[in-house]
């Protein structure tokens, strides 16, 4: 079983792979079935996601990027403030740092998710006009 690791979670590929693939007609038929399944998932994603998010544009990406950058800066600034006391952290300090890191990670993951949605064609992207 293969594993794909991202920043925050793992995806396991649990697709069944038969061992005997000697019949080329059966292989072609199976590829056609799997392509149909993949297209069905693509169409569902495109319909639902584009309806929920609308078209992607540079303003939406910039807002997410700025929010992630601000969250990162806040998290690291807080870590620096804690380190000024010699690294002695109270449970409240740790809780706050954890919250700030998770906030940054969630915003960064949302940015990457939106980018993947454009890349996969679920969301159209409107280029900025000059």
matplotlib code that plots the C-alpha trace (Angstrom):
import matplotlib.pyplot as plt

x = [0.0, 1.4, 1.2, 1.2, 2.4, 1.5, 2.0, -1.0, -2.4, -1.7, -3.6, -3.5, -4.0, -6.1, -7.0, -7.2, -4.6, -5.2, -2.1, -3.2, -3.4, -2.8, -6.0, -5.5, -9.2, -10.0, -7.3, -8.7, -12.2, -11.1, -9.2, -12.4, -14.4, -11.8, -11.7, -15.4, -15.3, -12.5, -14.5, -17.6, -15.6, -14.1, -17.5, -18.9, -15.9, -16.1, -19.8, -19.8, -16.5, -17.1, -20.6, -19.3, -16.2, -16.9, -14.0, -10.5, -8.7, -5.6, -7.5, -8.7, -5.2, -3.7, -6.1, -5.3, -1.5, -1.6, -3.6, -1.2, 1.8, 0.3, -0.5, 3.0, 4.5, 2.2, 3.1, 6.9, 6.7, 5.0, 7.6, 10.3, 8.5, 8.4, 12.1, 13.0, 12.2, 14.8, 12.3, 10.4, 6.9, 3.7, 0.9, -0.9, 2.2, 2.2, -1.5, -1.2, 1.7, -0.1, -3.2, -1.1, 0.8, -2.4, -4.0, -1.0, -1.0, -4.8, -4.5, -1.5, -3.3, -6.4, -4.1, -2.6, -6.1, -7.4, -4.3, -4.9, -8.6, -7.5, -4.8, -7.3, -9.9, -12.5, -12.3, -11.7, -9.1, -9.6, -6.4, -6.1, -6.8, -4.4]
y = [0.0, 3.4, 6.4, 10.1, 12.5, 16.1, 18.7, 17.7, 14.3, 11.0, 9.5, 5.8, 4.3, 1.3, 0.6, -3.1, -4.2, -7.7, -9.8, -11.5, -9.0, -11.3, -10.5, -7.3, -7.0, -7.2, -4.6, -2.2, -2.7, -2.1, 1.1, 2.3, 1.6, 3.3, 6.3, 6.6, 6.5, 9.1, 11.4, 11.0, 12.2, 15.0, 16.2, 16.1, 18.0, 20.6, 21.2, 21.4, 23.3, 25.9, 26.6, 27.0, 29.1, 30.8, 31.6, 31.9, 35.1, 36.9, 38.7, 35.5, 34.0, 37.2, 37.2, 33.7, 34.2, 37.4, 35.7, 32.7, 35.1, 37.1, 34.0, 32.7, 36.0, 36.1, 32.5, 33.1, 36.5, 34.8, 32.0, 34.7, 36.4, 33.2, 32.5, 35.9, 34.4, 31.7, 29.3, 28.7, 28.1, 28.0, 25.7, 28.9, 29.8, 26.3, 26.4, 29.8, 28.7, 25.6, 27.6, 30.1, 27.3, 25.4, 28.6, 29.2, 25.5, 25.6, 28.8, 27.5, 24.2, 26.1, 28.1, 24.9, 23.3, 26.2, 26.0, 22.3, 23.0, 25.4, 22.9, 20.1, 22.3, 22.3, 26.1, 28.4, 31.1, 34.6, 36.3, 39.9, 42.6, 45.4]
z = [0.0, -1.0, 1.3, 0.3, 3.0, 3.0, 5.7, 7.8, 6.8, 5.0, 2.2, 1.7, -1.7, -1.2, -4.8, -5.6, -8.1, -9.5, -10.1, -13.3, -16.1, -19.0, -21.0, -22.9, -23.6, -20.0, -19.2, -21.8, -20.5, -16.9, -17.9, -19.5, -16.4, -14.2, -16.5, -16.3, -12.5, -12.4, -14.7, -12.5, -9.5, -11.6, -12.7, -9.1, -7.8, -10.5, -10.0, -6.2, -5.8, -8.5, -7.2, -3.7, -4.5, -7.9, -10.2, -8.8, -9.3, -8.1, -5.3, -3.7, -3.9, -2.5, 0.4, 1.4, 0.9, 3.0, 5.7, 5.8, 5.9, 8.7, 10.7, 10.2, 11.4, 14.4, 15.3, 15.0, 16.8, 19.7, 19.7, 19.8, 22.7, 24.7, 23.9, 25.4, 28.8, 28.3, 26.6, 29.8, 28.6, 30.6, 29.6, 28.3, 26.2, 24.7, 24.0, 22.3, 20.2, 19.2, 18.2, 16.2, 14.4, 13.6, 12.3, 10.0, 8.8, 8.1, 6.0, 4.1, 3.4, 2.2, -0.2, -1.6, -1.8, -3.9, -6.1, -6.7, -7.5, -10.3, -11.4, -11.7, -13.4, -10.6, -10.4, -13.4, -13.0, -14.3, -15.2, -14.0, -16.6, -17.0]

ax = plt.figure().add_subplot(projection="3d")
ax.plot(x, y, z, "-o")
ax.set_aspect("equal")
plt.show()
